[in-house]
Amino acid sequence: MSDLYLRSGIFMAPFHNHDENPTLSIERDLELLEHLDRLNYHEAWIGEHHSGGFELIACPEMFIAAAAQRGRLRACRGNRDRPRP
């Protein structure tokens, strides 16, 4: 039983204030992932939302691609697509 350690992660829901600049909000989210990478977080789950105007990440794949260029943190989509009845 060697190499036992705690793996930490985060779920990022893309909620932001209405009066914030959307570009700066996304940049701040990317900087947060960089900081978490420096803290040795192992993974980040990125939420996908399309409603409200304060949920800015409608395509998590593009956000994950941008995050992948900034560090080693493993990022993936934090939603589950299911069929509609």
C-alpha positions, 0 to 999 in steps of 0.5 A: 500500500504505497503511494497513499495520498488524498486526491483533491478536486473542485467543481466549478459552477460558472456563476458570475455577477450580472454587472461583471465583464464576461471576459474578465470573469472567464479569465478569473476562472482560468486564473483560479484553475492555475492557482489550484494547480499550484496547490496540487489539486488533481482535477477540476469539473467544469459546469455547463449552463445556458441560462440566466446570463450569469452562467457564462460557460456554455461550452465547457470543452472550449474552457477546458482547452484554454485551461489545459494550456495553463497547467497540469490540472485535469479538467473535465465536463461536470454535467450529465447529458440525459435524454429528455422524456 
